Amino acid sequence: KEEIMRAFHVLYPVREGDIEIHYIEFLIDPDSPIPMTPRRAVHLDGVDYVYITEQVEKCDSKIASGDFEGAITNARNLIESICKYILDDSGTEYDAKTDLPALYKETTKLLNMHPSQHIEAAFKKILSGCFSIVQRFATVRNELSDAHGKSTKTHYKPDERHAMFVVGVAKTLADFMYASFNERKKLPNVEVHPTS
């Protein structure tokens, strides 16, 4: 009941003069089958929109349970996983310790998403904005997520809205990157190679 109540409060936060849910009653049908979700390991060679959706569902689940730091970590990991999948598919080598901004930069070159590859001012600004967002993902992960130990003096605990914003941005960017990746692969007689 507590989990269900928390989930409803994500959708309907307690606000003055707004809908408030004080009580939930549910009944279990003894004749209904128990849903069994098969647990399977997700490998990057199976990245598709299902994978992206699964990762976002993990983020949403953590938000619903109040684990906002964990949701931010998952969102950042989603972008890193998409980058590594695309780089691996293209045969681009990278160091295991390469940070997210560097991975994203190489990935955007492969996908023709790097600002330097475009002359349209508006599109260049949009792509530059995406790059800035990814650079900030690393900062947000370090400062607001559960990826590192925290100091009692400097630790800032993220709120629900922070986690929802980061997860939303990560999902949108991951969808766009994966869609761009699929479109590039459909182009006839075009080989995608990393640029220097």
Secondary structure, 3 states (H helix, E strand, C coil): CHHHHHHHHHHCCCCCCCCCCCCCCCCCCCCCCCCCCCCCCCCHHHCCHHHHHHHHHHHHHHHHCCCHHHHHHHHHHHHHHHHHHHHHHHCCCCCCCCCHHHHHHHHHHHCCCCHHHCCCHHHHHHHHHHHHHHHHHHHHHHHHCCCCCCCCCCCCCCCHHHHHHHHHHHHHHHHHHHHHHHHHHHCCCCCCCCCC
